[in-house]
Amino acid sequence: MTALSNTQTTSRSRIAVVVACVALFTDMLVYGIAIPVLPLLDATVQAGPLGTGALFASYAAAMIIVTPFAGRMVDRVGPRGPLLVGLLGLAAATLLFAIGGPYWVLMLGRLLQGLAAGMSWVASLALIAAVVPFARRGRTMGVAMSMISLGTLIGPPLSGFLVQHWGTATPFLAAAAFTLADGALRIIFIRPLPAAADDPTGPLAVLRIPGSLSTIGVIALGAAVIATIEPTLPRYLHDALSVDSLGIGVLFALIVVVGAILNPIVGSFVSRVDARYLVGTGIIVTSAGFVAIGLSEQLWQIVAGLALIGGGIAFFSAPSSTLIGGQGAQTTPPALGGAYSLYNLAYATGLMIGPFLAGSLVSALGPQTAFLMLALTTVLLGASTLPRLPTATNHSPR
């Protein structure tokens, strides 16, 4: 009977992990689908550069606003409710994008997309942390990060193909179909839990656990690294090396592919190796990537730099996504929702700060010197997180 019970528990855990990973994949697939299409819509073009910037920034803003509520909801009623709220938000966003305008409709869709991401990310990561023992959690979180990377990788080229052949509404209709399939998994396989009888702890309680601030610092740094490259490197590639849009897309895909491959590998070491060594490796590798780009004179040097950055980010994301769950497990009562709401807040903050920092450096110093300064900034900020970073091995496996 015990063996049968253990088998059933393992099977349910695996199903929960699959549902969580599919939810993360779908969210980033829709995100990737929207990126190349939204700037081309008539309503966005008429809004001008400022309106386009506001449209894109609204995603992160909505994600930041909703995340604390998502964390509390997860800790009170479990992940199913937030996953379903996220599903509804994502479905509504894709349909509004398919309408294509006016501008306020696109803005509403973008806000709903950010709301959906805040709910789904917190719930999915908390679900994984709840059902996977700590000894295997790092590798599983690595797989989850790879699913995020995969969605990001597939979305833009799929969107471009659909737009080219069937128009700007088609990618969002395809996204709606993916959302429906994802929704069926969430509804069927994630069971509701009884409401918490006590008052759950939240993000502030997690922050009081020693090492939490350093952990969210690593999360924000990993997000900021990617966000610094997105607005700066394409122009440099085009102007200095005459790389066309297709070539730029392939180069950015390289970062995603390297990260997707390395995330589970790095994650498998989290429960056995001091996380400070893993994150320290990420700092060195990422900084080396920025230096390679900053000193580049030929395209192969940029390719090498991007590969290093993609690998370095895996050494940030896999350990930090696991560590933050361990921090939440140490509160009384445990606050996995609160922990992963902190994860979302830190990630979204990195996405917002990165472009501002990179843009300021490029304007003041030029692109190549800016990349060298980003290398130095990565070292300084990363090193500041290491002394108080949890080791991962100091969390008791469950």
Salt bridges, closest charged atoms under 4 A:
ASP182 OD2 - ARG186 NH2 2.54
ASP199 OD1 - ARG72 NH2 3.00
ASP239 OD1 - ARG235 NH1 3.31
ASP239 OD1 - HIS238 ND1 3.16
ASP274 OD2 - ARG276 NH2 2.79
